[in-house]
């Protein structure tokens, strides 16, 4: 399972996930920094990547707006950036929801200090 980390994800989180064995593509390393949300989402869909983002506007577009029903997204909504904790939480969600990632074409997982909520798109 490959992950595309948005440019707003702290590099420490990217590195911790890599150390834990996750294959992470980082938007700045792919030459996609500054691209609009739709282009980032299209890239993640094309390569069947889970998009990891902290962009609230981006999350809103996918969850409620014009991009609803597109892509697999984990949206981070943490108040405090504690790198080890956030990386551990992301890893737990991915491990707990492996079946979802393999079956569903579109969903948003909102992850925060209090846990996570899953929003599925149903045609």
N, CA, C and O atoms as CSV, one atom per row, in Angstrom:
chain,resi,resn,atom,element,x,y,z
A,1,UNK,N,N,0.845,-1.175,0.000
A,1,UNK,CA,C,0.000,0.000,0.000
A,1,UNK,C,C,0.891,1.240,0.000
A,1,UNK,O,O,1.682,1.451,0.919
A,2,UNK,N,N,0.752,2.045,-1.035
A,2,UNK,CA,C,1.579,3.238,-1.161
A,2,UNK,C,C,0.803,4.470,-0.713
A,2,UNK,O,O,-0.416,4.559,-0.863
A,3,UNK,N,N,1.557,5.418,-0.156
A,3,UNK,CA,C,0.966,6.649,0.362
A,3,UNK,C,C,1.606,7.836,-0.346
A,3,UNK,O,O,2.817,7.866,-0.565
A,4,UNK,N,N,0.772,8.819,-0.701
A,4,UNK,CA,C,1.252,10.090,-1.237
A,4,UNK,C,C,1.043,11.141,-0.160
A,4,UNK,O,O,-0.093,11.484,0.169
A,5,UNK,N,N,2.138,11.651,0.388
A,5,UNK,CA,C,2.065,12.659,1.451
A,5,UNK,C,C,2.051,14.048,0.833
A,5,UNK,O,O,2.954,14.412,0.080
A,6,UNK,N,N,1.021,14.819,1.154
A,6,UNK,CA,C,0.873,16.190,0.671
A,6,UNK,C,C,2.031,17.037,1.199
A,6,UNK,O,O,2.685,16.671,2.175
A,7,UNK,N,N,2.273,18.159,0.552
A,7,UNK,CA,C,3.386,19.009,0.947
A,7,UNK,C,C,3.213,19.617,2.333
A,7,UNK,O,O,4.185,20.105,2.909
A,8,UNK,N,N,1.991,19.601,2.886
A,8,UNK,CA,C,1.773,20.161,4.222
A,8,UNK,C,C,2.012,19.142,5.341
A,8,UNK,O,O,1.837,19.459,6.517
A,9,UNK,N,N,2.406,17.934,4.979
A,9,UNK,CA,C,2.721,16.922,5.991
A,9,UNK,C,C,4.181,17.121,6.425
A,9,UNK,O,O,5.083,17.215,5.593
A,10,UNK,N,N,4.387,17.181,7.722
A,10,UNK,CA,C,5.729,17.400,8.283
A,10,UNK,C,C,6.664,16.281,7.823
A,10,UNK,O,O,6.299,15.106,7.869
A,11,UNK,N,N,7.857,16.643,7.385
A,11,UNK,CA,C,8.837,15.669,6.895
A,11,UNK,C,C,9.167,14.625,7.967
A,11,UNK,O,O,9.491,13.483,7.642
A,12,UNK,N,N,9.085,15.014,9.240
A,12,UNK,CA,C,9.328,14.058,10.329
A,12,UNK,C,C,8.311,12.923,10.316
A,12,UNK,O,O,8.659,11.775,10.596
A,13,UNK,N,N,7.059,13.234,9.995
A,13,UNK,CA,C,6.014,12.207,9.900
A,13,UNK,C,C,6.308,11.295,8.711
A,13,UNK,O,O,6.195,10.074,8.816
A,14,UNK,N,N,6.684,11.893,7.586
A,14,UNK,CA,C,7.043,11.105,6.400
A,14,UNK,C,C,8.190,10.149,6.740
A,14,UNK,O,O,8.130,8.965,6.407
A,15,UNK,N,N,9.218,10.651,7.393
A,15,UNK,CA,C,10.381,9.823,7.737
A,15,UNK,C,C,10.029,8.718,8.724
A,15,UNK,O,O,10.505,7.591,8.587
A,16,UNK,N,N,9.196,9.031,9.723
A,16,UNK,CA,C,8.787,8.004,10.695
A,16,UNK,C,C,7.998,6.884,10.010
A,16,UNK,O,O,8.199,5.710,10.320
A,17,UNK,N,N,7.112,7.236,9.090
A,17,UNK,CA,C,6.342,6.218,8.365
A,17,UNK,C,C,7.256,5.378,7.477
A,17,UNK,O,O,7.072,4.167,7.358
A,18,UNK,N,N,8.229,6.016,6.862
A,18,UNK,CA,C,9.204,5.256,6.055
A,18,UNK,C,C,9.983,4.283,6.926
A,18,UNK,O,O,10.201,3.135,6.539
A,19,UNK,N,N,10.404,4.741,8.104
A,19,UNK,CA,C,11.136,3.860,9.038
A,19,UNK,C,C,10.291,2.669,9.463
A,19,UNK,O,O,10.809,1.581,9.714
A,20,UNK,N,N,8.969,2.892,9.539
A,20,UNK,CA,C,8.045,1.820,9.935
A,20,UNK,C,C,7.734,0.869,8.774
A,20,UNK,O,O,6.984,-0.094,8.938
A,21,UNK,N,N,8.316,1.144,7.600
A,21,UNK,CA,C,8.157,0.231,6.473
A,21,UNK,C,C,7.119,0.623,5.438
A,21,UNK,O,O,6.849,-0.143,4.513
A,22,UNK,N,N,6.534,1.804,5.580
A,22,UNK,CA,C,5.540,2.254,4.601
A,22,UNK,C,C,6.246,2.895,3.407
A,22,UNK,O,O,7.255,3.584,3.555
A,23,UNK,N,N,5.692,2.650,2.232
A,23,UNK,CA,C,6.221,3.283,1.031
A,23,UNK,C,C,5.519,4.629,0.861
A,23,UNK,O,O,4.326,4.689,0.564
A,24,UNK,N,N,6.276,5.702,1.052
A,24,UNK,CA,C,5.730,7.052,1.040
A,24,UNK,C,C,6.341,7.836,-0.120
A,24,UNK,O,O,7.561,7.932,-0.255
A,25,UNK,N,N,5.465,8.389,-0.946
A,25,UNK,CA,C,5.885,9.351,-1.953
A,25,UNK,C,C,5.532,10.721,-1.383
A,25,UNK,O,O,4.416,10.933,-0.908
A,26,UNK,N,N,6.482,11.643,-1.432
A,26,UNK,CA,C,6.288,12.962,-0.841
A,26,UNK,C,C,6.170,13.973,-1.976
A,26,UNK,O,O,7.055,14.054,-2.828
A,27,UNK,N,N,5.101,14.733,-1.994
A,27,UNK,CA,C,4.803,15.636,-3.102
A,27,UNK,C,C,5.996,16.518,-3.491
A,27,UNK,O,O,6.279,16.643,-4.683
A,28,UNK,N,N,6.709,17.137,-2.536
A,28,UNK,CA,C,7.871,17.941,-2.954
A,28,UNK,C,C,8.944,17.112,-3.672
A,28,UNK,O,O,9.623,17.615,-4.567
A,29,UNK,N,N,9.092,15.865,-3.285
A,29,UNK,CA,C,10.091,15.001,-3.921
A,29,UNK,C,C,9.651,14.539,-5.312
A,29,UNK,O,O,10.486,14.131,-6.119
A,30,UNK,N,N,8.360,14.600,-5.595
A,30,UNK,CA,C,7.821,14.183,-6.894
A,30,UNK,C,C,7.688,15.364,-7.852
A,30,UNK,O,O,7.222,15.191,-8.978
A,31,UNK,N,N,8.088,16.561,-7.424
A,31,UNK,CA,C,7.989,17.735,-8.275
A,31,UNK,C,C,6.573,18.273,-8.409
A,31,UNK,O,O,6.258,18.967,-9.375
A,32,UNK,N,N,5.712,17.952,-7.435
A,32,UNK,CA,C,4.310,18.376,-7.491
A,32,UNK,C,C,3.978,19.495,-6.509
A,32,UNK,O,O,2.812,19.866,-6.375
A,33,UNK,N,N,4.979,20.036,-5.823
A,33,UNK,CA,C,4.720,21.106,-4.859
A,33,UNK,C,C,4.065,22.285,-5.563
A,33,UNK,O,O,4.487,22.683,-6.649
A,34,UNK,N,N,3.041,22.836,-4.944
A,34,UNK,CA,C,2.340,23.983,-5.494
A,34,UNK,C,C,1.220,23.632,-6.455
A,34,UNK,O,O,0.491,24.519,-6.900
A,35,UNK,N,N,1.065,22.345,-6.788
A,35,UNK,CA,C,-0.022,21.938,-7.685
A,35,UNK,C,C,-1.362,22.074,-6.973
A,35,UNK,O,O,-1.441,21.986,-5.748
A,36,UNK,N,N,-2.408,22.289,-7.756
A,36,UNK,CA,C,-3.731,22.431,-7.139
A,36,UNK,C,C,-4.245,21.077,-6.640
A,36,UNK,O,O,-3.741,20.021,-7.022
A,37,UNK,N,N,-5.252,21.140,-5.785
A,37,UNK,CA,C,-5.774,19.939,-5.127
A,37,UNK,C,C,-6.271,18.898,-6.128
A,37,UNK,O,O,-6.053,17.701,-5.940
A,38,UNK,N,N,-6.929,19.344,-7.176
A,38,UNK,CA,C,-7.468,18.396,-8.154
A,38,UNK,C,C,-6.342,17.611,-8.838
A,38,UNK,O,O,-6.468,16.404,-9.047
A,39,UNK,N,N,-5.254,18.283,-9.183
A,39,UNK,CA,C,-4.125,17.606,-9.823
A,39,UNK,C,C,-3.493,16.586,-8.868
A,39,UNK,O,O,-3.128,15.485,-9.282
A,40,UNK,N,N,-3.368,16.955,-7.599
A,40,UNK,CA,C,-2.814,16.035,-6.603
A,40,UNK,C,C,-3.716,14.813,-6.461
A,40,UNK,O,O,-3.230,13.683,-6.423
A,41,UNK,N,N,-5.010,15.032,-6.385
A,41,UNK,CA,C,-5.955,13.924,-6.256
A,41,UNK,C,C,-5.917,13.035,-7.501
A,41,UNK,O,O,-5.936,11.810,-7.383
A,42,UNK,N,N,-5.864,13.633,-8.679
A,42,UNK,CA,C,-5.777,12.849,-9.914
A,42,UNK,C,C,-4.513,11.988,-9.927
A,42,UNK,O,O,-4.552,10.835,-10.356
A,43,UNK,N,N,-3.399,12.541,-9.462
A,43,UNK,CA,C,-2.152,11.791,-9.392
A,43,UNK,C,C,-2.304,10.591,-8.446
A,43,UNK,O,O,-1.881,9.479,-8.764
A,44,UNK,N,N,-2.912,10.835,-7.284
A,44,UNK,CA,C,-3.086,9.735,-6.321
A,44,UNK,C,C,-4.013,8.660,-6.882
A,44,UNK,O,O,-3.788,7.472,-6.651
A,45,UNK,N,N,-5.042,9.058,-7.608
A,45,UNK,CA,C,-5.954,8.076,-8.220
A,45,UNK,C,C,-5.252,7.284,-9.324
A,45,UNK,O,O,-5.387,6.062,-9.396
A,46,UNK,N,N,-4.519,7.965,-10.164
A,46,UNK,CA,C,-3.842,7.318,-11.292
A,46,UNK,C,C,-2.912,6.206,-10.815
A,46,UNK,O,O,-2.824,5.152,-11.446
A,47,UNK,N,N,-2.220,6.441,-9.704
A,47,UNK,CA,C,-1.245,5.473,-9.208
A,47,UNK,C,C,-1.751,4.673,-8.006
A,47,UNK,O,O,-0.973,3.990,-7.340
A,48,UNK,N,N,-3.056,4.758,-7.730
A,48,UNK,CA,C,-3.711,4.034,-6.635
A,48,UNK,C,C,-2.989,4.255,-5.300
A,48,UNK,O,O,-2.612,3.308,-4.610
A,49,UNK,N,N,-2.812,5.528,-4.964
A,49,UNK,CA,C,-2.135,5.916,-3.737
A,49,UNK,C,C,-3.146,6.419,-2.715
A,49,UNK,O,O,-4.185,6.972,-3.077
A,50,UNK,N,N,-2.840,6.227,-1.455
A,50,UNK,CA,C,-3.618,6.837,-0.380
A,50,UNK,C,C,-3.036,8.229,-0.175
A,50,UNK,O,O,-1.841,8.373,0.083
A,51,UNK,N,N,-3.868,9.245,-0.287
A,51,UNK,CA,C,-3.405,10.620,-0.124
A,51,UNK,C,C,-3.480,11.007,1.351
A,51,UNK,O,O,-4.543,10.933,1.966
A,52,UNK,N,N,-2.359,11.415,1.905
A,52,UNK,CA,C,-2.258,11.865,3.283
A,52,UNK,C,C,-2.109,13.381,3.259
A,52,UNK,O,O,-1.145,13.902,2.698
A,53,UNK,N,N,-3.065,14.097,3.869
A,53,UNK,CA,C,-3.049,15.555,3.803
A,53,UNK,C,C,-3.509,16.164,5.122
A,53,UNK,O,O,-4.243,15.543,5.890
A,54,UNK,N,N,-3.070,17.366,5.361
A,54,UNK,CA,C,-3.543,18.141,6.500
A,54,UNK,C,C,-4.314,19.363,6.042
A,54,UNK,O,O,-4.652,20.228,6.850
A,55,UNK,N,N,-4.593,19.437,4.746
A,55,UNK,CA,C,-5.245,20.592,4.141
A,55,UNK,C,C,-6.751,20.510,4.337
A,55,UNK,O,O,-7.434,19.729,3.675
A,56,UNK,N,N,-7.260,21.327,5.257
A,56,UNK,CA,C,-8.692,21.326,5.580
A,56,UNK,C,C,-9.541,21.678,4.363
A,56,UNK,O,O,-10.596,21.078,4.154
A,57,UNK,N,N,-9.100,22.631,3.566
A,57,UNK,CA,C,-9.846,22.991,2.362
A,57,UNK,C,C,-9.917,21.814,1.402
A,57,UNK,O,O,-10.963,21.538,0.815
A,58,UNK,N,N,-8.804,21.129,1.249
A,58,UNK,CA,C,-8.750,19.960,0.385
A,58,UNK,C,C,-9.705,18.886,0.900
A,58,UNK,O,O,-10.452,18.289,0.125
A,59,UNK,N,N,-9.678,18.645,2.198
A,59,UNK,CA,C,-10.578,17.668,2.798
A,59,UNK,C,C,-12.032,18.020,2.559
A,59,UNK,O,O,-12.845,17.139,2.282
A,60,UNK,N,N,-12.372,19.304,2.665
A,60,UNK,CA,C,-13.741,19.739,2.435
A,60,UNK,C,C,-14.185,19.522,1.008
A,60,UNK,O,O,-15.329,19.137,0.767
A,61,UNK,N,N,-13.300,19.763,0.059
A,61,UNK,CA,C,-13.629,19.528,-1.343
A,61,UNK,C,C,-13.948,18.063,-1.605
A,61,UNK,O,O,-14.857,17.740,-2.370
A,62,UNK,N,N,-13.200,17.196,-0.971
A,62,UNK,CA,C,-13.396,15.765,-1.195
A,62,UNK,C,C,-14.598,15.260,-0.420
A,62,UNK,O,O,-15.395,14.474,-0.933
A,63,UNK,N,N,-14.724,15.718,0.825
A,63,UNK,CA,C,-15.778,15.195,1.683
A,63,UNK,C,C,-17.156,15.761,1.331
A,63,UNK,O,O,-18.154,15.046,1.414
A,64,UNK,N,N,-17.218,17.024,0.944
A,64,UNK,CA,C,-18.523,17.663,0.745
A,64,UNK,C,C,-18.675,18.376,-0.598
A,64,UNK,O,O,-19.788,18.751,-0.966
A,65,UNK,N,N,-17.588,18.569,-1.332
A,65,UNK,CA,C,-17.652,19.438,-2.501
A,65,UNK,C,C,-17.506,18.737,-3.827
A,65,UNK,O,O,-17.935,17.598,-4.010
A,66,UNK,N,N,-16.890,19.447,-4.744
A,66,UNK,CA,C,-16.836,19.023,-6.133
A,66,UNK,C,C,-15.989,17.776,-6.364
A,66,UNK,O,O,-16.139,17.122,-7.396
A,67,UNK,N,N,-15.123,17.439,-5.453
A,67,UNK,CA,C,-14.285,16.249,-5.627
A,67,UNK,C,C,-14.812,15.050,-4.837
A,67,UNK,O,O,-14.120,14.038,-4.717
A,68,UNK,N,N,-16.034,15.154,-4.295
A,68,UNK,CA,C,-16.610,14.057,-3.516
A,68,UNK,C,C,-16.692,12.805,-4.378
A,68,UNK,O,O,-17.102,12.856,-5.538
A,69,UNK,N,N,-16.300,11.699,-3.800
A,69,UNK,CA,C,-16.338,10.437,-4.526
A,69,UNK,C,C,-15.063,10.141,-5.281
A,69,UNK,O,O,-15.009,9.205,-6.078
A,70,UNK,N,N,-14.040,10.933,-5.032
A,70,UNK,CA,C,-12.764,10.756,-5.722
A,70,UNK,C,C,-11.665,10.467,-4.713
A,70,UNK,O,O,-11.472,11.238,-3.773
A,71,UNK,N,N,-10.964,9.399,-4.888
A,71,UNK,CA,C,-9.747,9.128,-4.148
A,71,UNK,C,C,-9.904,8.540,-2.760
A,71,UNK,O,O,-10.991,8.487,-2.183
A,72,UNK,N,N,-8.759,8.102,-2.255
A,72,UNK,CA,C,-8.624,7.546,-0.919
A,72,UNK,C,C,-7.784,8.528,-0.119
A,72,UNK,O,O,-6.618,8.762,-0.437
A,73,UNK,N,N,-8.380,9.103,0.920
A,73,UNK,CA,C,-7.724,10.214,1.608
A,73,UNK,C,C,-7.725,9.998,3.116
A,73,UNK,O,O,-8.735,9.608,3.702
A,74,UNK,N,N,-6.580,10.256,3.732
A,74,UNK,CA,C,-6.486,10.372,5.183
A,74,UNK,C,C,-6.206,11.844,5.459
A,74,UNK,O,O,-5.171,12.377,5.061
A,75,UNK,N,N,-7.136,12.487,6.139
A,75,UNK,CA,C,-7.037,13.914,6.447
A,75,UNK,C,C,-6.655,14.074,7.915
A,75,UNK,O,O,-7.384,13.627,8.801
A,76,UNK,N,N,-5.525,14.706,8.172
A,76,UNK,CA,C,-5.046,14.914,9.545
A,76,UNK,C,C,-5.626,16.203,10.109
A,76,UNK,O,O,-5.554,17.258,9.478
A,77,UNK,N,N,-6.203,16.107,11.304
A,77,UNK,CA,C,-6.803,17.269,11.976
A,77,UNK,C,C,-6.267,17.360,13.408
A,77,UNK,O,O,-7.050,17.458,14.353
A,78,UNK,N,N,-4.977,17.331,13.573
A,78,UNK,CA,C,-4.350,17.418,14.892
A,78,UNK,C,C,-4.148,18.869,15.287
A,78,UNK,O,O,-3.836,19.719,14.452
A,79,UNK,N,N,-4.332,19.143,16.583
A,79,UNK,CA,C,-4.065,20.493,17.095
A,79,UNK,C,C,-2.591,20.678,17.406
A,79,UNK,O,O,-2.027,21.746,17.171
A,80,UNK,N,N,-1.969,19.633,17.935
A,80,UNK,CA,C,-0.544,19.667,18.274
A,80,UNK,C,C,0.198,18.687,17.377
A,80,UNK,O,O,-0.245,17.557,17.176
A,81,UNK,N,N,1.316,19.125,16.849
A,81,UNK,CA,C,2.121,18.257,15.991
A,81,UNK,C,C,3.131,17.514,16.867
A,81,UNK,O,O,4.183,18.045,17.225
A,82,UNK,N,N,2.784,16.289,17.196
A,82,UNK,CA,C,3.681,15.392,17.926
A,82,UNK,C,C,3.995,14.271,16.942
A,82,UNK,O,O,3.214,13.335,16.774
A,83,UNK,N,N,5.137,14.383,16.306
A,83,UNK,CA,C,5.470,13.560,15.142
A,83,UNK,C,C,5.321,12.068,15.415
A,83,UNK,O,O,4.658,11.370,14.648
A,84,UNK,N,N,5.920,11.566,16.485
A,84,UNK,CA,C,5.862,10.129,16.774
A,84,UNK,C,C,4.424,9.651,16.948
A,84,UNK,O,O,4.042,8.599,16.435
A,85,UNK,N,N,3.649,10.418,17.663
A,85,UNK,CA,C,2.253,10.034,17.924
A,85,UNK,C,C,1.433,10.014,16.634
A,85,UNK,O,O,0.678,9.072,16.393
A,86,UNK,N,N,1.578,11.044,15.813
A,86,UNK,CA,C,0.810,11.118,14.577
A,86,UNK,C,C,1.204,9.976,13.636
A,86,UNK,O,O,0.336,9.331,13.048
A,87,UNK,N,N,2.497,9.726,13.494
A,87,UNK,CA,C,2.958,8.631,12.628
A,87,UNK,C,C,2.419,7.293,13.126
A,87,UNK,O,O,1.996,6.457,12.328
A,88,UNK,N,N,2.434,7.090,14.442
A,88,UNK,CA,C,1.903,5.846,15.021
A,88,UNK,C,C,0.407,5.721,14.735
A,88,UNK,O,O,-0.065,4.640,14.384
A,89,UNK,N,N,-0.341,6.814,14.883
A,89,UNK,CA,C,-1.784,6.794,14.612
A,89,UNK,C,C,-2.083,6.491,13.150
A,89,UNK,O,O,-3.000,5.727,12.848
A,90,UNK,N,N,-1.317,7.081,12.245
A,90,UNK,CA,C,-1.501,6.816,10.815
A,90,UNK,C,C,-1.253,5.341,10.522
A,90,UNK,O,O,-2.036,4.701,9.821
A,91,UNK,N,N,-0.162,4.808,11.061
A,91,UNK,CA,C,0.161,3.393,10.856
A,91,UNK,C,C,-0.954,2.491,11.387
A,91,UNK,O,O,-1.319,1.507,10.743
A,92,UNK,N,N,-1.491,2.823,12.554
A,92,UNK,CA,C,-2.579,2.018,13.131
A,92,UNK,C,C,-3.819,2.042,12.245
A,92,UNK,O,O,-4.444,1.004,12.026
A,93,UNK,N,N,-4.179,3.220,11.733
A,93,UNK,CA,C,-5.349,3.324,10.861
A,93,UNK,C,C,-5.139,2.489,9.602
A,93,UNK,O,O,-6.030,1.747,9.189
A,94,UNK,N,N,-3.981,2.610,9.002
A,94,UNK,CA,C,-3.710,1.856,7.776
A,94,UNK,C,C,-3.759,0.358,8.048
A,94,UNK,O,O,-4.320,-0.402,7.257
A,95,UNK,N,N,-3.181,-0.063,9.150
A,95,UNK,CA,C,-3.203,-1.495,9.490
A,95,UNK,C,C,-4.608,-1.978,9.852
A,95,UNK,O,O,-4.986,-3.095,9.498
A,96,UNK,N,N,-5.382,-1.152,10.551
A,96,UNK,CA,C,-6.751,-1.532,10.936
A,96,UNK,C,C,-7.713,-1.544,9.761
A,96,UNK,O,O,-8.693,-2.289,9.775
A,97,UNK,N,N,-7.456,-0.742,8.760
A,97,UNK,CA,C,-8.395,-0.575,7.640
A,97,UNK,C,C,-7.854,-1.137,6.321
A,97,UNK,O,O,-8.246,-0.677,5.249
A,98,UNK,N,N,-6.960,-2.124,6.391
A,98,UNK,CA,C,-6.362,-2.693,5.174
A,98,UNK,C,C,-7.414,-3.142,4.171
A,98,UNK,O,O,-7.288,-2.881,2.975
A,99,UNK,N,N,-8.434,-3.808,4.648
A,99,UNK,CA,C,-9.477,-4.306,3.753
A,99,UNK,C,C,-10.179,-3.146,3.037
A,99,UNK,O,O,-10.438,-3.210,1.835
A,100,UNK,N,N,-10.477,-2.105,3.783
A,100,UNK,CA,C,-11.115,-0.919,3.200
A,100,UNK,C,C,-10.257,-0.352,2.070
A,100,UNK,O,O,-10.772,-0.042,0.996
A,101,UNK,N,N,-8.962,-0.217,2.307
A,101,UNK,CA,C,-8.063,0.353,1.306
A,101,UNK,C,C,-8.018,-0.486,0.037
A,101,UNK,O,O,-7.839,0.045,-1.059
A,102,UNK,N,N,-8.180,-1.794,0.187
A,102,UNK,CA,C,-8.136,-2.677,-0.968
A,102,UNK,C,C,-9.459,-2.758,-1.718
A,102,UNK,O,O,-9.466,-3.025,-2.920
A,103,UNK,N,N,-10.576,-2.533,-1.035
A,103,UNK,CA,C,-11.898,-2.710,-1.640
A,103,UNK,C,C,-12.494,-1.404,-2.144
A,103,UNK,O,O,-12.950,-1.330,-3.285
A,104,UNK,N,N,-12.493,-0.381,-1.309
A,104,UNK,CA,C,-13.169,0.884,-1.628
A,104,UNK,C,C,-12.371,1.721,-2.618
A,104,UNK,O,O,-11.141,1.741,-2.577
A,105,UNK,N,N,-13.079,2.411,-3.508
A,105,UNK,CA,C,-12.439,3.300,-4.467
A,105,UNK,C,C,-12.356,4.725,-3.947
A,105,UNK,O,O,-11.529,5.516,-4.400
A,106,UNK,N,N,-13.233,5.046,-2.979
A,106,UNK,CA,C,-13.289,6.426,-2.511
A,106,UNK,C,C,-13.708,6.480,-1.050
A,106,UNK,O,O,-14.697,5.861,-0.654
A,107,UNK,N,N,-12.954,7.218,-0.258
A,107,UNK,CA,C,-13.303,7.455,1.136
A,107,UNK,C,C,-12.434,8.567,1.688
A,107,UNK,O,O,-11.404,8.922,1.115
A,108,UNK,N,N,-12.874,9.110,2.821
A,108,UNK,CA,C,-12.072,10.073,3.574
A,108,UNK,C,C,-12.025,9.568,5.010
A,108,UNK,O,O,-13.060,9.282,5.611
A,109,UNK,N,N,-10.834,9.462,5.544
A,109,UNK,CA,C,-10.653,9.164,6.962
A,109,UNK,C,C,-10.124,10.437,7.607
A,109,UNK,O,O,-9.075,10.947,7.214
A,110,UNK,N,N,-10.847,10.948,8.594
A,110,UNK,CA,C,-10.412,12.123,9.329
A,110,UNK,C,C,-9.775,11.621,10.625
A,110,UNK,O,O,-10.434,10.986,11.448
A,111,UNK,N,N,-8.493,11.913,10.793
A,111,UNK,CA,C,-7.713,11.401,11.911
A,111,UNK,C,C,-7.290,12.555,12.808
A,111,UNK,O,O,-6.746,13.556,12.339
A,112,UNK,N,N,-7.549,12.402,14.119
A,112,UNK,CA,C,-7.181,13.455,15.070
A,112,UNK,C,C,-6.773,12.813,16.395
A,112,UNK,O,O,-6.708,11.590,16.516
A,113,UNK,N,N,-6.500,13.665,17.383
A,113,UNK,CA,C,-6.123,13.169,18.714
A,113,UNK,C,C,-7.176,12.230,19.287
A,113,UNK,O,O,-6.843,11.311,20.036
A,114,UNK,N,N,-8.429,12.449,18.947
A,114,UNK,CA,C,-9.516,11.662,19.549
A,114,UNK,C,C,-9.842,10.377,18.789
A,114,UNK,O,O,-10.754,9.646,19.176
A,115,UNK,N,N,-9.108,10.095,17.715
A,115,UNK,CA,C,-9.371,8.879,16.953
A,115,UNK,C,C,-9.610,9.201,15.491
A,115,UNK,O,O,-9.084,10.181,14.961
A,116,UNK,N,N,-10.422,8.353,14.836
A,116,UNK,CA,C,-10.695,8.623,13.426
A,116,UNK,C,C,-12.144,8.344,13.069
A,116,UNK,O,O,-12.825,7.522,13.683
A,117,UNK,N,N,-12.584,9.069,12.043
A,117,UNK,CA,C,-13.933,8.902,11.482
A,117,UNK,C,C,-13.788,8.531,10.014
A,117,UNK,O,O,-12.944,9.080,9.305
A,118,UNK,N,N,-14.595,7.619,9.575
A,118,UNK,CA,C,-14.562,7.161,8.203
A,118,UNK,C,C,-15.787,7.671,7.452
A,118,UNK,O,O,-16.918,7.506,7.910
A,119,UNK,N,N,-15.558,8.289,6.303
A,119,UNK,CA,C,-16.643,8.767,5.441
A,119,UNK,C,C,-16.489,8.038,4.101
A,119,UNK,O,O,-15.492,8.212,3.400
A,120,UNK,N,N,-17.489,7.221,3.755
A,120,UNK,CA,C,-17.436,6.482,2.484
A,120,UNK,C,C,-18.328,7.143,1.461
A,120,UNK,O,O,-19.352,7.742,1.790
A,121,UNK,N,N,-17.923,7.023,0.232
A,121,UNK,CA,C,-18.750,7.498,-0.876
A,121,UNK,C,C,-19.534,6.313,-1.410
A,121,UNK,O,O,-18.969,5.266,-1.727
A,122,UNK,N,N,-20.824,6.492,-1.501
A,122,UNK,CA,C,-21.683,5.453,-2.082
A,122,UNK,C,C,-22.384,6.041,-3.287
A,122,UNK,O,O,-23.014,7.095,-3.205
A,123,UNK,N,N,-22.265,5.337,-4.424
A,123,UNK,CA,C,-22.913,5.824,-5.660
A,123,UNK,C,C,-24.406,5.810,-5.545
A,123,UNK,O,O,-25.101,6.187,-6.488
